[in-house]
């Protein structure tokens, strides 16, 4: 009983929809047979007509519930199937008995039920129909001669055909079920592969994060601190050497080493910034560039400012990285070559681009000399690779001005 009250599955509902449409055709056939009786009993015709009306009303109700997505249990289509069998059996009994060809209507009913309700329900329904038809043919139906081998042969063929129909319906369900199971297994395997790939990706990300953390710690606690101590020591020794007699030019050489150590320290701190925060958008890029300027100011002791102009926009990772790299290289050039005391860094957001402006008050070499350096060539190549522009020139107050422009696009484009 619990199985009969269970709601129809999605696939069962689709099967019942097909069965409902087929039943309308069956009702039309039964009506045609009924209205052209031959040697039939009026009472039996009335009974069969009543059964057909009941079947039509029940099928109409079932059709309406399916069209309006109403809930249905297994019992509804099963009861209607029993009414199908009653109507078909009654029509056979009322008109011509064993010679009535309406028995062929059993076939779609049997196959549909074996396809929609495989298992004990289908076996009970099919066995009941076959047994009833056989019993009525032998005992009640007119025109069946139990003494004639031909009638027994015909009955055997009909019963055998009904059994084959049930088996075919079951096999169709079996094949379809196996196909679905294979599809489900294939989808499950694919999901497991995707899950394993995602898990592997997360493991690699965790390993990369651990490695990044390790490198940050080593650079900060080892290389950066060591360079800072070397820079302080060289500065002190250079001051002593410059004040000592007969230093033979040792002071300027120590000052040059001190400058190199500061530049190396600045590069190391810049590397720490990159490891600590990868630029992935407008906010990360501007924050990283501002911190780079702060590091430059702290390490070199020079005056440096950073400002943002215009409406902020999202920046692709490649564009943000290019801006940051160009800033690093330009600040290094300022410190190494310009002799400047003040640097202004501005990030300007235009309608479709972002422009980095680096201006100093130093007395660096001429523009042509700047363009011969490896760092300047690298900046120019970066601009060309991302579809931007790069320019460097002398300012009106004697310093150097650098502009680097990259086009802006939304993240993911």
RADARA-V445579 format. One record per backbone hydrogen bond with DSSP energy under -0.5 kcal/mol. NH is the residue of the N-H (numbers start at 1). CO is the residue of the C=O. If there is no record, write none. Layout:
NH/CO + NH/CO
This chain:
5/1 + 6/2 + 8/72 + 13/9 + 14/10 + 15/11 + 16/12 + 17/13 + 18/14 + 19/15 + 20/16 + 21/17 + 22/18 + 23/19 + 24/20 + 25/21 + 26/22 + 27/23 + 28/24 + 29/25 + 30/26 + 31/27 + 32/28 + 33/29 + 34/30 + 35/31 + 36/33 + 37/34 + 41/94 + 45/41 + 46/42 + 47/43 + 48/44 + 49/45 + 50/46 + 51/47 + 52/48 + 53/49 + 54/50 + 55/51 + 56/52 + 57/53 + 58/54 + 59/55 + 60/56 + 61/57 + 62/58 + 63/59 + 64/60 + 65/61 + 66/62 + 67/63 + 68/64 + 69/66 + 70/65 + 74/6 + 75/4 + 76/73 + 77/73 + 78/74 + 79/75 + 80/76 + 81/77 + 82/78 + 83/79 + 84/80 + 85/81 + 86/82 + 87/83 + 88/84 + 89/85 + 90/86 + 91/87 + 92/88 + 93/89 + 94/90 + 95/91 + 96/38 + 96/94 + 97/92 + 98/142 + 99/96 + 100/97 + 103/100 + 104/101 + 105/102 + 106/103 + 107/104 + 108/104 + 109/105 + 110/106 + 111/107 + 112/108 + 113/109 + 114/110 + 115/111 + 116/112 + 117/113 + 122/117 + 123/119 + 124/120 + 125/121 + 126/122 + 127/123 + 128/124 + 129/125 + 130/126 + 131/127 + 132/128 + 133/129 + 134/130 + 135/131 + 136/132 + 137/133 + 138/134 + 139/135 + 140/136 + 141/136 + 144/141 + 145/143 + 146/144 + 148/145 + 149/147 + 152/148 + 153/149 + 154/150 + 155/151 + 156/152 + 157/153 + 158/154 + 159/155 + 160/156 + 161/157 + 162/158 + 163/159 + 164/160 + 165/161 + 166/162 + 167/163 + 168/164 + 169/165 + 170/166 + 171/167 + 172/168 + 173/169 + 174/170 + 175/171 + 176/172 + 177/173 + 178/174 + 179/175 + 180/176 + 181/177 + 182/178 + 183/179 + 184/180 + 185/181 + 186/182 + 187/183 + 188/184 + 189/185 + 190/186 + 191/187 + 192/188 + 193/189 + 194/190 + 195/191 + 196/192 + 197/193 + 198/194 + 199/195 + 200/196 + 201/197 + 202/198 + 203/199 + 204/200 + 205/201 + 206/202 + 207/203 + 208/204 + 209/205 + 210/206 + 211/207 + 212/208 + 213/209 + 214/210 + 215/211 + 216/212 + 217/213 + 218/214 + 219/215 + 220/216 + 221/217 + 222/218 + 223/218 + 224/219 + 225/220 + 226/222 + 227/223 + 228/224 + 229/225 + 230/226 + 231/227 + 232/228 + 233/229 + 234/230 + 235/231 + 236/232 + 237/233 + 238/234 + 239/235 + 240/236 + 241/237 + 242/238 + 243/239 + 244/240 + 247/244 + 250/247 + 253/249 + 254/250 + 255/251 + 256/252 + 257/253 + 258/254 + 259/255 + 260/256 + 261/257 + 262/258 + 263/259 + 264/260 + 265/261 + 266/262 + 267/263 + 268/264 + 269/265 + 270/266 + 271/267 + 272/268 + 273/269 + 274/270 + 275/271 + 276/272 + 277/273 + 285/281 + 286/282 + 287/283 + 288/284 + 289/285 + 290/286 + 291/287 + 292/288 + 293/289 + 294/290 + 295/291 + 296/292 + 297/293 + 298/294 + 299/295 + 300/296 + 301/297 + 303/341 + 305/343 + 307/345 + 309/347 + 320/316 + 321/317 + 322/318 + 323/319 + 324/320 + 325/321 + 326/322 + 327/323 + 328/324 + 329/325 + 330/326 + 331/327 + 332/328 + 333/329 + 334/330 + 335/331 + 336/332 + 337/333 + 338/333 + 338/334 + 339/334 + 340/334 + 343/303 + 344/359 + 345/305 + 346/357 + 347/307 + 348/346 + 348/355 + 349/309 + 349/347 + 350/348 + 350/353 + 354/406 + 355/348 + 356/404 + 357/346 + 357/355 + 358/402 + 359/344 + 360/400 + 361/342 + 363/338 + 370/366 + 371/367 + 372/368 + 372/369 + 373/370 + 377/373 + 378/374 + 379/375 + 380/376 + 381/377 + 382/378 + 383/379 + 384/380 + 385/381 + 386/382 + 387/384 + 388/383 + 389/405 + 391/403 + 393/401 + 395/399 + 398/395 + 401/393 + 402/358 + 403/391 + 404/356 + 405/389 + 406/354 + 407/386 + 408/352 + 413/410
